[in-house]
């Protein structure tokens, strides 16, 4: 898998938008914010591409092969909170967190 800098550069070059399909088959467009490494895993941080969106979505990245990855929801609240805190610390002053 590419390192964070390569991945972030690739996402920025592609317009930083990702379309994901939810459990009900609905397509939702997200804006890519960052990739955070924690405890040997990588997590993608997204926000819905909607001017009223006010919550980030954090998913674990699972590399299927050199070119394909899947994003897996996280059930562990402690992991979610830790990754979110790492993200907030990195962007403190750049993003207003309420």
C-alpha positions, 0 to 999 in steps of 0.5 A: 500500500502507498504511504500516507503522503503518496495516498494523500497526494493521489486523493488531492489530484483526483479532486478529493471526492470518494463515492461510497455505497451504504448498506442500503445501496445508496451512493454517498459522496464524501470529501477526503480529509486525511489518512491517520495511522494508528496501532498498525492500521490506517484509517481514512477520515471523510466528511459527507460532500454536503454543505450541512455536513458536520460529522466526520466518518472514520473507516479502517483501510483494508488493502485487498491488493496493490491497487484495491482497498476496501473501507471497513466500519469500526465498531470499537468506540475507543479506536474511533475516539483515538483516531479522531483525537489524532486527526483533531490534533493534527488539524488544530487551528485549521479546522474548527471542531465543536 
